[in-house]
Amino acid sequence: LLFGEAHVPTVAWEQLPDGDVACHVSKLVFATAVQCRNHEQKPQYQSDLAASKLMVDKTLLAALESQAEMEKADLQAHKHAVVKQKNQFKQDLRTENARLVKANRQLEHDLVMIKSKITRLQAQHERQMQHVTTTSLWQIDKMARQLERRPRGGSHIDGKKDKIREKP
Protein backbone atom coordinates (compact mmCIF):
# COMPACT_ATOMS: atom_id res chain seq x y z
CA LEU A 1 0.00 0.00 0.00
CA LEU A 2 1.66 3.14 -1.25
CA PHE A 3 -0.35 5.72 0.70
CA GLY A 4 -1.64 3.58 3.60
CA GLU A 5 -0.92 3.84 7.33
CA ALA A 6 1.77 1.14 7.19
CA HIS A 7 3.86 3.08 4.67
CA VAL A 8 5.48 6.14 6.19
CA PRO A 9 7.31 8.11 3.50
CA THR A 10 10.40 10.18 4.26
CA VAL A 11 10.60 12.01 0.92
CA ALA A 12 8.02 14.08 -0.96
CA TRP A 13 8.63 12.33 -4.31
CA GLU A 14 9.38 8.66 -4.97
CA GLN A 15 10.23 6.84 -8.23
CA LEU A 16 8.18 3.63 -8.41
CA PRO A 17 9.46 0.38 -9.96
CA ASP A 18 7.01 0.61 -12.88
CA GLY A 19 8.37 4.06 -13.85
CA ASP A 20 5.57 6.11 -12.36
CA VAL A 21 6.34 8.81 -9.79
CA ALA A 22 4.46 9.10 -6.49
CA CYS A 23 3.91 12.41 -4.74
CA HIS A 24 3.50 11.63 -1.03
CA VAL A 25 2.55 15.21 -0.26
CA SER A 26 -0.61 15.10 -2.41
CA LYS A 27 -0.91 11.30 -2.43
CA LEU A 28 -1.00 11.18 -6.23
CA VAL A 29 0.80 9.03 -8.80
CA PHE A 30 2.01 10.54 -12.09
CA ALA A 31 2.88 8.74 -15.30
CA THR A 32 5.01 11.47 -16.88
CA ALA A 33 7.68 13.85 -15.66
CA VAL A 34 5.78 16.76 -17.21
CA GLN A 35 2.80 15.97 -14.96
CA CYS A 36 5.15 15.93 -11.92
CA ARG A 37 6.67 19.28 -12.85
CA ASN A 38 3.25 20.87 -13.42
CA HIS A 39 1.97 19.52 -10.10
CA GLU A 40 5.06 20.74 -8.29
CA GLN A 41 4.36 24.31 -9.43
CA LYS A 42 0.81 24.42 -8.00
CA PRO A 43 0.31 26.61 -4.87
CA GLN A 44 -1.66 23.87 -3.11
CA TYR A 45 1.32 21.50 -3.44
CA GLN A 46 3.68 24.15 -2.09
CA SER A 47 1.55 24.72 1.02
CA ASP A 48 0.99 20.96 1.54
CA LEU A 49 4.76 20.35 1.22
CA ALA A 50 5.54 22.90 3.92
CA ALA A 51 2.91 21.34 6.21
CA SER A 52 4.08 17.75 5.59
CA LYS A 53 7.71 18.32 6.62
CA LEU A 54 8.82 15.70 4.06
CA MET A 55 12.27 16.00 2.52
CA VAL A 56 12.59 16.93 -1.14
CA ASP A 57 15.05 14.83 -3.12
CA LYS A 58 16.72 17.48 -5.32
CA THR A 59 18.44 14.79 -7.42
CA LEU A 60 15.11 13.14 -8.26
CA LEU A 61 13.52 16.51 -9.05
CA ALA A 62 16.46 17.44 -11.32
CA ALA A 63 16.15 14.07 -13.09
CA LEU A 64 12.38 14.64 -13.46
CA GLU A 65 13.05 18.12 -14.85
CA SER A 66 15.47 16.81 -17.52
CA GLN A 67 13.07 13.95 -18.29
CA ALA A 68 10.25 16.50 -18.61
CA GLU A 69 12.31 18.46 -21.14
CA MET A 70 12.90 15.24 -23.12
CA GLU A 71 9.19 14.40 -22.95
CA LYS A 72 8.36 17.91 -24.11
CA ALA A 73 10.83 17.61 -27.01
CA ASP A 74 9.40 14.20 -27.93
CA LEU A 75 5.90 15.64 -27.81
CA GLN A 76 6.92 18.54 -30.05
CA ALA A 77 8.58 16.11 -32.48
CA HIS A 78 5.44 13.97 -32.45
CA LYS A 79 3.24 17.03 -33.06
CA HIS A 80 5.53 18.09 -35.90
CA ALA A 81 5.33 14.61 -37.43
CA VAL A 82 1.54 14.60 -37.12
CA VAL A 83 1.29 18.05 -38.74
CA LYS A 84 3.65 16.95 -41.51
CA GLN A 85 1.61 13.78 -42.07
CA LYS A 86 -1.62 15.81 -42.06
CA ASN A 87 -0.19 18.27 -44.60
CA GLN A 88 0.98 15.40 -46.81
CA PHE A 89 -2.47 13.86 -46.59
CA LYS A 90 -4.04 17.20 -47.59
CA GLN A 91 -1.60 17.51 -50.48
CA ASP A 92 -2.45 13.98 -51.60
CA LEU A 93 -6.15 14.86 -51.45
CA ARG A 94 -5.56 18.02 -53.51
CA THR A 95 -3.59 16.01 -56.07
CA GLU A 96 -6.26 13.34 -56.26
CA ASN A 97 -8.96 16.02 -56.55
CA ALA A 98 -7.10 17.68 -59.44
CA ARG A 99 -6.72 14.30 -61.15
CA LEU A 100 -10.43 13.58 -60.76
CA VAL A 101 -11.39 17.04 -62.03
CA LYS A 102 -9.20 16.49 -65.09
CA ALA A 103 -10.67 13.03 -65.66
CA ASN A 104 -14.17 14.46 -65.28
CA ARG A 105 -13.44 17.17 -67.87
CA GLN A 106 -12.11 14.50 -70.25
CA LEU A 107 -15.22 12.37 -69.73
CA GLU A 108 -17.47 15.37 -70.35
CA HIS A 109 -15.54 16.12 -73.54
CA ASP A 110 -15.82 12.48 -74.64
CA LEU A 111 -19.56 12.58 -73.93
CA VAL A 112 -20.00 15.73 -76.06
CA MET A 113 -18.01 14.12 -78.87
CA ILE A 114 -20.04 10.91 -78.68
CA LYS A 115 -23.33 12.84 -78.67
CA SER A 116 -22.13 14.79 -81.70
CA LYS A 117 -21.20 11.57 -83.49
CA ILE A 118 -24.59 10.06 -82.62
CA THR A 119 -26.31 13.15 -84.04
CA ARG A 120 -24.22 12.91 -87.23
CA LEU A 121 -24.94 9.19 -87.55
CA GLN A 122 -28.66 9.74 -86.98
CA ALA A 123 -28.71 12.44 -89.66
CA GLN A 124 -26.77 10.16 -92.02
CA HIS A 125 -29.17 7.30 -91.26
CA GLU A 126 -32.12 9.59 -91.92
CA ARG A 127 -30.64 10.66 -95.28
CA GLN A 128 -29.96 7.04 -96.21
CA MET A 129 -33.50 6.05 -95.24
CA GLN A 130 -34.91 8.89 -97.35
CA HIS A 131 -32.72 7.79 -100.25
CA VAL A 132 -33.79 4.16 -99.89
CA THR A 133 -37.44 5.18 -99.59
CA THR A 134 -37.22 7.51 -102.58
CA THR A 135 -35.37 4.92 -104.66
CA SER A 136 -37.85 2.21 -103.69
CA LEU A 137 -40.83 4.43 -104.58
CA TRP A 138 -39.20 5.37 -107.87
CA GLN A 139 -38.60 1.71 -108.73
CA ILE A 140 -42.17 0.80 -107.76
CA ASP A 141 -43.50 3.64 -109.92
CA LYS A 142 -41.27 2.50 -112.80
CA MET A 143 -42.51 -1.05 -112.51
CA ALA A 144 -46.09 0.17 -112.31
CA ARG A 145 -45.61 2.24 -115.50
CA GLN A 146 -44.05 -0.76 -117.24
CA LEU A 147 -47.02 -2.90 -116.26
CA GLU A 148 -49.42 -0.30 -117.60
CA ARG A 149 -47.64 -0.20 -120.96
CA ARG A 150 -47.53 -3.92 -121.33
CA PRO A 151 -50.21 -5.42 -123.60
CA ARG A 152 -52.81 -7.42 -121.81
CA GLY A 153 -54.01 -10.91 -122.33
CA GLY A 154 -50.98 -12.59 -123.74
CA SER A 155 -47.94 -14.40 -122.71
CA HIS A 156 -44.79 -12.53 -123.41
CA ILE A 157 -42.50 -15.44 -122.77
CA ASP A 158 -41.95 -16.42 -126.36
CA GLY A 159 -42.81 -13.05 -127.76
CA LYS A 160 -46.10 -14.18 -129.35
CA LYS A 161 -49.52 -13.01 -128.43
CA ASP A 162 -52.15 -15.51 -127.57
CA LYS A 163 -55.11 -15.31 -129.85
CA ILE A 164 -58.46 -15.32 -128.34
CA ARG A 165 -61.01 -17.18 -130.37
CA GLU A 166 -64.35 -15.82 -130.63
CA LYS A 167 -67.28 -18.20 -130.85
CA PRO A 168 -69.33 -17.96 -134.02
Order of alpha helices (4+ residues) and beta strands (2+ residues): beta-beta-beta-alpha-alpha-alpha
